[in-house]
Amino acid sequence: MPDAKSKAQQRAAGAALSAKRGQTDIGDLQGASRQMHDSMSEEELEEMASTDRSDLPENADGD
């Protein structure tokens, strides 16, 4: 799985990872984080969530 392409994607992966580990309620997830939780492994989520954010745009389209 590639690294996160934006800060928003990195945050969504972190939220999904937290739910996957049982640290937060799955029902609290929505949008991209819910989709990531359902379709990605814990290892994939961990890799995406750990992406260095310093050079990432806020959103994938660069906004």
mmJSON file of the N, C-alpha and C atoms, coordinates in Angstrom:
{"data_MODEL":{"atom_site":{
"group_PDB":["ATOM","ATOM","ATOM","ATOM","ATOM","ATOM","ATOM","ATOM","ATOM","ATOM","ATOM","ATOM","ATOM","ATOM","ATOM","ATOM","ATOM","ATOM","ATOM","ATOM","ATOM","ATOM","ATOM","ATOM","ATOM","ATOM","ATOM","ATOM","ATOM","ATOM","ATOM","ATOM","ATOM","ATOM","ATOM","ATOM","ATOM","ATOM","ATOM","ATOM","ATOM","ATOM","ATOM","ATOM","ATOM","ATOM","ATOM","ATOM","ATOM","ATOM","ATOM","ATOM","ATOM","ATOM","ATOM","ATOM","ATOM","ATOM","ATOM","ATOM","ATOM","ATOM","ATOM","ATOM","ATOM","ATOM","ATOM","ATOM","ATOM","ATOM","ATOM","ATOM","ATOM","ATOM","ATOM","ATOM","ATOM","ATOM","ATOM","ATOM","ATOM","ATOM","ATOM","ATOM","ATOM","ATOM","ATOM","ATOM","ATOM","ATOM","ATOM","ATOM","ATOM","ATOM","ATOM","ATOM","ATOM","ATOM","ATOM","ATOM","ATOM","ATOM","ATOM","ATOM","ATOM","ATOM","ATOM","ATOM","ATOM","ATOM","ATOM","ATOM","ATOM","ATOM","ATOM","ATOM","ATOM","ATOM","ATOM","ATOM","ATOM","ATOM","ATOM","ATOM","ATOM","ATOM","ATOM","ATOM","ATOM","ATOM","ATOM","ATOM","ATOM","ATOM","ATOM","ATOM","ATOM","ATOM","ATOM","ATOM","ATOM","ATOM","ATOM","ATOM","ATOM","ATOM","ATOM","ATOM","ATOM","ATOM","ATOM","ATOM","ATOM","ATOM","ATOM","ATOM","ATOM","ATOM","ATOM","ATOM","ATOM","ATOM","ATOM","ATOM","ATOM","ATOM","ATOM","ATOM","ATOM","ATOM","ATOM","ATOM","ATOM","ATOM","ATOM","ATOM","ATOM","ATOM","ATOM","ATOM","ATOM","ATOM","ATOM","ATOM","ATOM","ATOM","ATOM","ATOM","ATOM"],
"id":[1,2,3,4,5,6,7,8,9,10,11,12,13,14,15,16,17,18,19,20,21,22,23,24,25,26,27,28,29,30,31,32,33,34,35,36,37,38,39,40,41,42,43,44,45,46,47,48,49,50,51,52,53,54,55,56,57,58,59,60,61,62,63,64,65,66,67,68,69,70,71,72,73,74,75,76,77,78,79,80,81,82,83,84,85,86,87,88,89,90,91,92,93,94,95,96,97,98,99,100,101,102,103,104,105,106,107,108,109,110,111,112,113,114,115,116,117,118,119,120,121,122,123,124,125,126,127,128,129,130,131,132,133,134,135,136,137,138,139,140,141,142,143,144,145,146,147,148,149,150,151,152,153,154,155,156,157,158,159,160,161,162,163,164,165,166,167,168,169,170,171,172,173,174,175,176,177,178,179,180,181,182,183,184,185,186,187,188,189],
"type_symbol":["N","C","C","N","C","C","N","C","C","N","C","C","N","C","C","N","C","C","N","C","C","N","C","C","N","C","C","N","C","C","N","C","C","N","C","C","N","C","C","N","C","C","N","C","C","N","C","C","N","C","C","N","C","C","N","C","C","N","C","C","N","C","C","N","C","C","N","C","C","N","C","C","N","C","C","N","C","C","N","C","C","N","C","C","N","C","C","N","C","C","N","C","C","N","C","C","N","C","C","N","C","C","N","C","C","N","C","C","N","C","C","N","C","C","N","C","C","N","C","C","N","C","C","N","C","C","N","C","C","N","C","C","N","C","C","N","C","C","N","C","C","N","C","C","N","C","C","N","C","C","N","C","C","N","C","C","N","C","C","N","C","C","N","C","C","N","C","C","N","C","C","N","C","C","N","C","C","N","C","C","N","C","C","N","C","C","N","C","C"],
"label_atom_id":["N","CA","C","N","CA","C","N","CA","C","N","CA","C","N","CA","C","N","CA","C","N","CA","C","N","CA","C","N","CA","C","N","CA","C","N","CA","C","N","CA","C","N","CA","C","N","CA","C","N","CA","C","N","CA","C","N","CA","C","N","CA","C","N","CA","C","N","CA","C","N","CA","C","N","CA","C","N","CA","C","N","CA","C","N","CA","C","N","CA","C","N","CA","C","N","CA","C","N","CA","C","N","CA","C","N","CA","C","N","CA","C","N","CA","C","N","CA","C","N","CA","C","N","CA","C","N","CA","C","N","CA","C","N","CA","C","N","CA","C","N","CA","C","N","CA","C","N","CA","C","N","CA","C","N","CA","C","N","CA","C","N","CA","C","N","CA","C","N","CA","C","N","CA","C","N","CA","C","N","CA","C","N","CA","C","N","CA","C","N","CA","C","N","CA","C","N","CA","C","N","CA","C","N","CA","C","N","CA","C","N","CA","C","N","CA","C","N","CA","C"],
"label_alt_id":[null,null,null,null,null,null,null,null,null,null,null,null,null,null,null,null,null,null,null,null,null,null,null,null,null,null,null,null,null,null,null,null,null,null,null,null,null,null,null,null,null,null,null,null,null,null,null,null,null,null,null,null,null,null,null,null,null,null,null,null,null,null,null,null,null,null,null,null,null,null,null,null,null,null,null,null,null,null,null,null,null,null,null,null,null,null,null,null,null,null,null,null,null,null,null,null,null,null,null,null,null,null,null,null,null,null,null,null,null,null,null,null,null,null,null,null,null,null,null,null,null,null,null,null,null,null,null,null,null,null,null,null,null,null,null,null,null,null,null,null,null,null,null,null,null,null,null,null,null,null,null,null,null,null,null,null,null,null,null,null,null,null,null,null,null,null,null,null,null,null,null,null,null,null,null,null,null,null,null,null,null,null,null,null,null,null,null,null,null],
"label_comp_id":["MET","MET","MET","PRO","PRO","PRO","ASP","ASP","ASP","ALA","ALA","ALA","LYS","LYS","LYS","SER","SER","SER","LYS","LYS","LYS","ALA","ALA","ALA","GLN","GLN","GLN","GLN","GLN","GLN","ARG","ARG","ARG","ALA","ALA","ALA","ALA","ALA","ALA","GLY","GLY","GLY","ALA","ALA","ALA","ALA","ALA","ALA","LEU","LEU","LEU","SER","SER","SER","ALA","ALA","ALA","LYS","LYS","LYS","ARG","ARG","ARG","GLY","GLY","GLY","GLN","GLN","GLN","THR","THR","THR","ASP","ASP","ASP","ILE","ILE","ILE","GLY","GLY","GLY","ASP","ASP","ASP","LEU","LEU","LEU","GLN","GLN","GLN","GLY","GLY","GLY","ALA","ALA","ALA","SER","SER","SER","ARG","ARG","ARG","GLN","GLN","GLN","MET","MET","MET","HIS","HIS","HIS","ASP","ASP","ASP","SER","SER","SER","MET","MET","MET","SER","SER","SER","GLU","GLU","GLU","GLU","GLU","GLU","GLU","GLU","GLU","LEU","LEU","LEU","GLU","GLU","GLU","GLU","GLU","GLU","MET","MET","MET","ALA","ALA","ALA","SER","SER","SER","THR","THR","THR","ASP","ASP","ASP","ARG","ARG","ARG","SER","SER","SER","ASP","ASP","ASP","LEU","LEU","LEU","PRO","PRO","PRO","GLU","GLU","GLU","ASN","ASN","ASN","ALA","ALA","ALA","ASP","ASP","ASP","GLY","GLY","GLY","ASP","ASP","ASP"],
"label_asym_id":["A","A","A","A","A","A","A","A","A","A","A","A","A","A","A","A","A","A","A","A","A","A","A","A","A","A","A","A","A","A","A","A","A","A","A","A","A","A","A","A","A","A","A","A","A","A","A","A","A","A","A","A","A","A","A","A","A","A","A","A","A","A","A","A","A","A","A","A","A","A","A","A","A","A","A","A","A","A","A","A","A","A","A","A","A","A","A","A","A","A","A","A","A","A","A","A","A","A","A","A","A","A","A","A","A","A","A","A","A","A","A","A","A","A","A","A","A","A","A","A","A","A","A","A","A","A","A","A","A","A","A","A","A","A","A","A","A","A","A","A","A","A","A","A","A","A","A","A","A","A","A","A","A","A","A","A","A","A","A","A","A","A","A","A","A","A","A","A","A","A","A","A","A","A","A","A","A","A","A","A","A","A","A","A","A","A","A","A","A"],
"label_entity_id":["1","1","1","1","1","1","1","1","1","1","1","1","1","1","1","1","1","1","1","1","1","1","1","1","1","1","1","1","1","1","1","1","1","1","1","1","1","1","1","1","1","1","1","1","1","1","1","1","1","1","1","1","1","1","1","1","1","1","1","1","1","1","1","1","1","1","1","1","1","1","1","1","1","1","1","1","1","1","1","1","1","1","1","1","1","1","1","1","1","1","1","1","1","1","1","1","1","1","1","1","1","1","1","1","1","1","1","1","1","1","1","1","1","1","1","1","1","1","1","1","1","1","1","1","1","1","1","1","1","1","1","1","1","1","1","1","1","1","1","1","1","1","1","1","1","1","1","1","1","1","1","1","1","1","1","1","1","1","1","1","1","1","1","1","1","1","1","1","1","1","1","1","1","1","1","1","1","1","1","1","1","1","1","1","1","1","1","1","1"],
"label_seq_id":[1,1,1,2,2,2,3,3,3,4,4,4,5,5,5,6,6,6,7,7,7,8,8,8,9,9,9,10,10,10,11,11,11,12,12,12,13,13,13,14,14,14,15,15,15,16,16,16,17,17,17,18,18,18,19,19,19,20,20,20,21,21,21,22,22,22,23,23,23,24,24,24,25,25,25,26,26,26,27,27,27,28,28,28,29,29,29,30,30,30,31,31,31,32,32,32,33,33,33,34,34,34,35,35,35,36,36,36,37,37,37,38,38,38,39,39,39,40,40,40,41,41,41,42,42,42,43,43,43,44,44,44,45,45,45,46,46,46,47,47,47,48,48,48,49,49,49,50,50,50,51,51,51,52,52,52,53,53,53,54,54,54,55,55,55,56,56,56,57,57,57,58,58,58,59,59,59,60,60,60,61,61,61,62,62,62,63,63,63],
"pdbx_PDB_ins_code":[null,null,null,null,null,null,null,null,null,null,null,null,null,null,null,null,null,null,null,null,null,null,null,null,null,null,null,null,null,null,null,null,null,null,null,null,null,null,null,null,null,null,null,null,null,null,null,null,null,null,null,null,null,null,null,null,null,null,null,null,null,null,null,null,null,null,null,null,null,null,null,null,null,null,null,null,null,null,null,null,null,null,null,null,null,null,null,null,null,null,null,null,null,null,null,null,null,null,null,null,null,null,null,null,null,null,null,null,null,null,null,null,null,null,null,null,null,null,null,null,null,null,null,null,null,null,null,null,null,null,null,null,null,null,null,null,null,null,null,null,null,null,null,null,null,null,null,null,null,null,null,null,null,null,null,null,null,null,null,null,null,null,null,null,null,null,null,null,null,null,null,null,null,null,null,null,null,null,null,null,null,null,null,null,null,null,null,null,null],
"Cartn_x":[0.86,0.0,0.899,0.598,1.416,1.2,2.099,1.95,0.745,0.284,-0.825,-0.451,-1.419,-1.207,-1.563,-2.219,-2.614,-2.732,-2.759,-2.938,-4.304,-5.318,-6.664,-6.699,-6.027,-5.979,-5.205,-4.144,-3.35,-4.169,-4.941,-5.798,-6.892,-7.488,-8.533,-7.972,-6.763,-6.126,-5.875,-5.473,-5.26,-6.547,-7.633,-8.926,-9.364,-9.193,-9.555,-8.69,-7.421,-6.508,-6.913,-7.275,-7.709,-8.937,-9.878,-11.073,-10.724,-9.834,-9.418,-8.786,-8.07,-7.41,-8.345,-9.574,-10.541,-10.4,-9.617,-9.404,-10.524,-11.238,-12.402,-13.525,-14.727,-15.901,-16.001,-16.221,-16.362,-17.514,-18.551,-19.71,-19.383,-18.246,-17.845,-17.183,-16.809,-16.154,-17.187,-16.761,-17.626,-16.762,-17.347,-16.64,-15.437,-14.315,-13.106,-12.571,-12.645,-12.108,-12.906,-14.218,-15.052,-14.711,-14.556,-14.213,-12.828,-11.877,-10.54,-10.593,-11.366,-11.495,-12.001,-12.978,-13.606,-12.745,-11.87,-11.17,-9.668,-9.083,-7.635,-7.267,-6.104,-5.605,-5.016,-4.797,-4.186,-2.786,-2.062,-0.713,-0.744,-1.684,-1.816,-2.184,-3.113,-3.529,-2.378,-1.613,-0.483,0.541,0.807,1.758,1.263,-0.02,-0.567,-0.649,-1.028,-1.166,0.182,1.245,2.562,3.318,2.685,3.299,3.705,4.91,5.365,4.473,3.882,2.916,3.546,4.818,5.421,5.33,5.402,5.363,4.048,3.044,1.77,0.837,0.07,-0.968,-2.113,-2.965,-4.093,-5.039,-5.345,-6.222,-5.473,-5.907,-5.221,-5.201,-6.195,-6.208,-5.338,-4.649,-3.713,-4.28,-5.576,-6.202,-5.796],
"Cartn_y":[-1.179,0.0,1.232,2.171,3.396,4.274,5.217,6.189,7.081,7.768,8.705,9.816,10.27,11.33,12.706,12.761,14.049,13.915,15.045,15.05,14.478,14.785,14.284,12.76,12.208,10.759,10.112,10.757,10.242,10.225,11.274,11.338,10.276,10.08,9.064,7.677,7.417,6.122,5.949,7.009,6.939,6.64,7.248,6.993,5.549,5.07,3.689,2.703,3.004,2.151,2.088,3.21,3.256,2.366,2.418,1.574,0.107,-0.167,-1.547,-2.165,-1.366,-1.849,-1.85,-1.37,-1.361,-0.188,0.819,1.983,3.007,2.99,3.857,3.02,3.534,2.82,2.894,1.761,1.712,2.604,2.705,3.527,5.009,5.423,6.821,7.155,6.125,6.359,6.741,7.597,7.956,8.276,8.183,8.526,7.645,8.28,7.569,6.669,7.129,6.311,5.013,5.07,3.864,2.912,3.448,2.635,1.989,2.758,2.215,1.098,1.299,0.288,-1.024,-0.931,-2.123,-2.813,-2.082,-2.659,-2.867,-2.368,-2.45,-3.222,-3.859,-4.579,-3.59,-4.063,-3.217,-2.773,-3.666,-3.334,-2.236,-2.327,-1.3,0.045,0.02,1.257,1.871,1.023,1.525,2.204,1.597,2.204,3.559,3.631,4.881,5.94,5.538,6.489,7.023,6.277,6.707,7.544,7.875,8.713,10.065,10.521,11.839,12.9,13.767,14.751,16.066,16.265,17.584,18.094,17.228,17.674,17.363,16.924,16.552,17.758,17.812,18.85,18.494,19.456,19.194,18.161,18.322,17.395,16.852,15.717,15.071,15.926,16.798,17.653,18.882,18.973,20.071,21.296,21.286,22.439,22.524],
"Cartn_z":[0.0,0.0,0.0,-0.844,-0.897,0.329,0.487,1.56,1.29,2.314,2.179,1.204,0.427,-0.555,-0.029,1.14,1.718,3.237,3.899,5.357,5.73,4.933,5.206,5.107,4.105,3.936,5.092,5.536,6.639,7.93,8.165,9.363,9.298,8.121,7.971,8.247,7.78,8.038,9.532,10.21,11.651,12.406,11.991,12.627,12.394,11.166,10.845,11.627,11.754,12.503,13.981,14.538,15.927,16.146,15.225,15.325,15.105,14.172,13.894,15.132,15.917,17.132,18.34,18.168,19.255,20.195,19.809,20.664,20.536,19.417,19.224,18.631,18.691,18.204,16.684,16.046,14.589,14.141,14.951,14.615,14.51,15.068,14.987,13.654,12.888,11.597,10.548,9.621,8.498,7.291,6.131,4.902,4.638,4.313,3.914,5.022,6.27,7.359,7.518,7.32,7.402,6.263,5.075,3.91,4.094,4.609,4.858,5.894,6.958,8.002,7.417,6.537,5.976,4.926,4.249,3.104,3.279,4.356,4.525,5.786,5.745,6.919,7.921,9.133,10.153,9.708,9.06,8.596,7.53,6.609,5.571,6.18,7.116,7.777,8.569,9.242,10.021,9.112,7.957,7.02,6.521,6.165,5.656,6.754,7.949,9.057,9.513,9.276,9.74,8.71,7.597,6.576,7.157,6.849,7.292,6.653,7.471,6.986,6.542,6.799,6.599,5.167,4.183,2.789,2.085,2.82,2.199,2.071,0.974,0.889,1.838,2.169,3.054,2.431,1.145,0.424,-0.784,-1.286,-2.4,-3.659,-3.826,-5.013,-4.852,-3.715,-3.492,-2.82,-2.481,-1.805,-0.364],
"occupancy":[1.0,1.0,1.0,1.0,1.0,1.0,1.0,1.0,1.0,1.0,1.0,1.0,1.0,1.0,1.0,1.0,1.0,1.0,1.0,1.0,1.0,1.0,1.0,1.0,1.0,1.0,1.0,1.0,1.0,1.0,1.0,1.0,1.0,1.0,1.0,1.0,1.0,1.0,1.0,1.0,1.0,1.0,1.0,1.0,1.0,1.0,1.0,1.0,1.0,1.0,1.0,1.0,1.0,1.0,1.0,1.0,1.0,1.0,1.0,1.0,1.0,1.0,1.0,1.0,1.0,1.0,1.0,1.0,1.0,1.0,1.0,1.0,1.0,1.0,1.0,1.0,1.0,1.0,1.0,1.0,1.0,1.0,1.0,1.0,1.0,1.0,1.0,1.0,1.0,1.0,1.0,1.0,1.0,1.0,1.0,1.0,1.0,1.0,1.0,1.0,1.0,1.0,1.0,1.0,1.0,1.0,1.0,1.0,1.0,1.0,1.0,1.0,1.0,1.0,1.0,1.0,1.0,1.0,1.0,1.0,1.0,1.0,1.0,1.0,1.0,1.0,1.0,1.0,1.0,1.0,1.0,1.0,1.0,1.0,1.0,1.0,1.0,1.0,1.0,1.0,1.0,1.0,1.0,1.0,1.0,1.0,1.0,1.0,1.0,1.0,1.0,1.0,1.0,1.0,1.0,1.0,1.0,1.0,1.0,1.0,1.0,1.0,1.0,1.0,1.0,1.0,1.0,1.0,1.0,1.0,1.0,1.0,1.0,1.0,1.0,1.0,1.0,1.0,1.0,1.0,1.0,1.0,1.0,1.0,1.0,1.0,1.0,1.0,1.0],
"B_iso_or_equiv":[0.0,0.0,0.0,0.0,0.0,0.0,0.0,0.0,0.0,0.0,0.0,0.0,0.0,0.0,0.0,0.0,0.0,0.0,0.0,0.0,0.0,0.0,0.0,0.0,0.0,0.0,0.0,0.0,0.0,0.0,0.0,0.0,0.0,0.0,0.0,0.0,0.0,0.0,0.0,0.0,0.0,0.0,0.0,0.0,0.0,0.0,0.0,0.0,0.0,0.0,0.0,0.0,0.0,0.0,0.0,0.0,0.0,0.0,0.0,0.0,0.0,0.0,0.0,0.0,0.0,0.0,0.0,0.0,0.0,0.0,0.0,0.0,0.0,0.0,0.0,0.0,0.0,0.0,0.0,0.0,0.0,0.0,0.0,0.0,0.0,0.0,0.0,0.0,0.0,0.0,0.0,0.0,0.0,0.0,0.0,0.0,0.0,0.0,0.0,0.0,0.0,0.0,0.0,0.0,0.0,0.0,0.0,0.0,0.0,0.0,0.0,0.0,0.0,0.0,0.0,0.0,0.0,0.0,0.0,0.0,0.0,0.0,0.0,0.0,0.0,0.0,0.0,0.0,0.0,0.0,0.0,0.0,0.0,0.0,0.0,0.0,0.0,0.0,0.0,0.0,0.0,0.0,0.0,0.0,0.0,0.0,0.0,0.0,0.0,0.0,0.0,0.0,0.0,0.0,0.0,0.0,0.0,0.0,0.0,0.0,0.0,0.0,0.0,0.0,0.0,0.0,0.0,0.0,0.0,0.0,0.0,0.0,0.0,0.0,0.0,0.0,0.0,0.0,0.0,0.0,0.0,0.0,0.0,0.0,0.0,0.0,0.0,0.0,0.0],
"pdbx_formal_charge":[null,null,null,null,null,null,null,null,null,null,null,null,null,null,null,null,null,null,null,null,null,null,null,null,null,null,null,null,null,null,null,null,null,null,null,null,null,null,null,null,null,null,null,null,null,null,null,null,null,null,null,null,null,null,null,null,null,null,null,null,null,null,null,null,null,null,null,null,null,null,null,null,null,null,null,null,null,null,null,null,null,null,null,null,null,null,null,null,null,null,null,null,null,null,null,null,null,null,null,null,null,null,null,null,null,null,null,null,null,null,null,null,null,null,null,null,null,null,null,null,null,null,null,null,null,null,null,null,null,null,null,null,null,null,null,null,null,null,null,null,null,null,null,null,null,null,null,null,null,null,null,null,null,null,null,null,null,null,null,null,null,null,null,null,null,null,null,null,null,null,null,null,null,null,null,null,null,null,null,null,null,null,null,null,null,null,null,null,null],
"auth_seq_id":[1,1,1,2,2,2,3,3,3,4,4,4,5,5,5,6,6,6,7,7,7,8,8,8,9,9,9,10,10,10,11,11,11,12,12,12,13,13,13,14,14,14,15,15,15,16,16,16,17,17,17,18,18,18,19,19,19,20,20,20,21,21,21,22,22,22,23,23,23,24,24,24,25,25,25,26,26,26,27,27,27,28,28,28,29,29,29,30,30,30,31,31,31,32,32,32,33,33,33,34,34,34,35,35,35,36,36,36,37,37,37,38,38,38,39,39,39,40,40,40,41,41,41,42,42,42,43,43,43,44,44,44,45,45,45,46,46,46,47,47,47,48,48,48,49,49,49,50,50,50,51,51,51,52,52,52,53,53,53,54,54,54,55,55,55,56,56,56,57,57,57,58,58,58,59,59,59,60,60,60,61,61,61,62,62,62,63,63,63],
"auth_comp_id":["MET","MET","MET","PRO","PRO","PRO","ASP","ASP","ASP","ALA","ALA","ALA","LYS","LYS","LYS","SER","SER","SER","LYS","LYS","LYS","ALA","ALA","ALA","GLN","GLN","GLN","GLN","GLN","GLN","ARG","ARG","ARG","ALA","ALA","ALA","ALA","ALA","ALA","GLY","GLY","GLY","ALA","ALA","ALA","ALA","ALA","ALA","LEU","LEU","LEU","SER","SER","SER","ALA","ALA","ALA","LYS","LYS","LYS","ARG","ARG","ARG","GLY","GLY","GLY","GLN","GLN","GLN","THR","THR","THR","ASP","ASP","ASP","ILE","ILE","ILE","GLY","GLY","GLY","ASP","ASP","ASP","LEU","LEU","LEU","GLN","GLN","GLN","GLY","GLY","GLY","ALA","ALA","ALA","SER","SER","SER","ARG","ARG","ARG","GLN","GLN","GLN","MET","MET","MET","HIS","HIS","HIS","ASP","ASP","ASP","SER","SER","SER","MET","MET","MET","SER","SER","SER","GLU","GLU","GLU","GLU","GLU","GLU","GLU","GLU","GLU","LEU","LEU","LEU","GLU","GLU","GLU","GLU","GLU","GLU","MET","MET","MET","ALA","ALA","ALA","SER","SER","SER","THR","THR","THR","ASP","ASP","ASP","ARG","ARG","ARG","SER","SER","SER","ASP","ASP","ASP","LEU","LEU","LEU","PRO","PRO","PRO","GLU","GLU","GLU","ASN","ASN","ASN","ALA","ALA","ALA","ASP","ASP","ASP","GLY","GLY","GLY","ASP","ASP","ASP"],
"auth_asym_id":["A","A","A","A","A","A","A","A","A","A","A","A","A","A","A","A","A","A","A","A","A","A","A","A","A","A","A","A","A","A","A","A","A","A","A","A","A","A","A","A","A","A","A","A","A","A","A","A","A","A","A","A","A","A","A","A","A","A","A","A","A","A","A","A","A","A","A","A","A","A","A","A","A","A","A","A","A","A","A","A","A","A","A","A","A","A","A","A","A","A","A","A","A","A","A","A","A","A","A","A","A","A","A","A","A","A","A","A","A","A","A","A","A","A","A","A","A","A","A","A","A","A","A","A","A","A","A","A","A","A","A","A","A","A","A","A","A","A","A","A","A","A","A","A","A","A","A","A","A","A","A","A","A","A","A","A","A","A","A","A","A","A","A","A","A","A","A","A","A","A","A","A","A","A","A","A","A","A","A","A","A","A","A","A","A","A","A","A","A"],
"auth_atom_id":["N","CA","C","N","CA","C","N","CA","C","N","CA","C","N","CA","C","N","CA","C","N","CA","C","N","CA","C","N","CA","C","N","CA","C","N","CA","C","N","CA","C","N","CA","C","N","CA","C","N","CA","C","N","CA","C","N","CA","C","N","CA","C","N","CA","C","N","CA","C","N","CA","C","N","CA","C","N","CA","C","N","CA","C","N","CA","C","N","CA","C","N","CA","C","N","CA","C","N","CA","C","N","CA","C","N","CA","C","N","CA","C","N","CA","C","N","CA","C","N","CA","C","N","CA","C","N","CA","C","N","CA","C","N","CA","C","N","CA","C","N","CA","C","N","CA","C","N","CA","C","N","CA","C","N","CA","C","N","CA","C","N","CA","C","N","CA","C","N","CA","C","N","CA","C","N","CA","C","N","CA","C","N","CA","C","N","CA","C","N","CA","C","N","CA","C","N","CA","C","N","CA","C","N","CA","C","N","CA","C","N","CA","C","N","CA","C","N","CA","C"],
"pdbx_PDB_model_num":[1,1,1,1,1,1,1,1,1,1,1,1,1,1,1,1,1,1,1,1,1,1,1,1,1,1,1,1,1,1,1,1,1,1,1,1,1,1,1,1,1,1,1,1,1,1,1,1,1,1,1,1,1,1,1,1,1,1,1,1,1,1,1,1,1,1,1,1,1,1,1,1,1,1,1,1,1,1,1,1,1,1,1,1,1,1,1,1,1,1,1,1,1,1,1,1,1,1,1,1,1,1,1,1,1,1,1,1,1,1,1,1,1,1,1,1,1,1,1,1,1,1,1,1,1,1,1,1,1,1,1,1,1,1,1,1,1,1,1,1,1,1,1,1,1,1,1,1,1,1,1,1,1,1,1,1,1,1,1,1,1,1,1,1,1,1,1,1,1,1,1,1,1,1,1,1,1,1,1,1,1,1,1,1,1,1,1,1,1]
}}}
